[in-house]
Amino acid sequence: MEGDYNNVQQPGYQAPPAYTDPNKEVMTMGQWLITTLIMAIPCVGFIMTLVWAFGNGNENRKNFCRASLIWMVIGIVLLVIFYGSIFAMIAASGY
């Protein structure tokens, strides 16, 4: 009976995984601050956003950069529509 205490499993206990993928880990606040700082730098930020979005890295950062790129494309399309309509109104007015 004395040796049985070591083999008792507690209910709800799960053994930790043998291997954790570093690309699946949650990013810390510091990593997010560095990511947003780098993305704010003109030209460099856009290039790094592309690298992080399509490279092999942290899944959280990859999804964030992909979403950022989608918002950039939506913004560019809306700007083209807006300025195109402004130029069309100017051209129609006779200037």
C-alpha positions, -999 to +999 in steps of 0.1 A: +000+000+000+029+024+007+042+022-029+008+030-044+009+067-035+034+075-063+012+061-090-020+080-081-031+104-108-051+134-098-084+140-116-081+165-145-043+163-146-027+164-180+009+158-186+027+188-203+034+184-240+068+170-248+075+196-274+061+231-277+064+249-310+079+284-305+059+297-334+027+290-315+037+308-282+019+338-271+038+370-277+047+392-247+039+428-243+075+438-251+074+418-283+042+436-294+057+469-286+088+462-307+066+449-335+044+480-336+075+503-333+091+486-363+059+487-383+057+525-376+090+532-394+083+543-430+094+518-457+111+495-432+078+489-415+061+479-447+089+456-457+089+440-423+051+436-424+055+417-456+083+395-442+064+388-410+031+382-429+045+357-453+076+344-435+080+315-411+076+330-377+052+335-348+016+328-357+003+357-337+025+382-355+019+366-389-019+369-385-016+405-372+006+415-402-018+398-427-047+417-412-027+449-413-020+443-450-057+437-457-065+470-440-038+488-460-053+474-493-088+485-482-075+520-474-057+523-507-088+512-526-110+537-507-085+565-514-084+557-551-122+558-552-124+590-532-097+609-552-110+595-585-145+609-577-129+643-568-110+645-600-141+634-620-161+662-604-133+687-612-131+675-648-169+677-652-171+712-638-150+725-667-117+735-650 
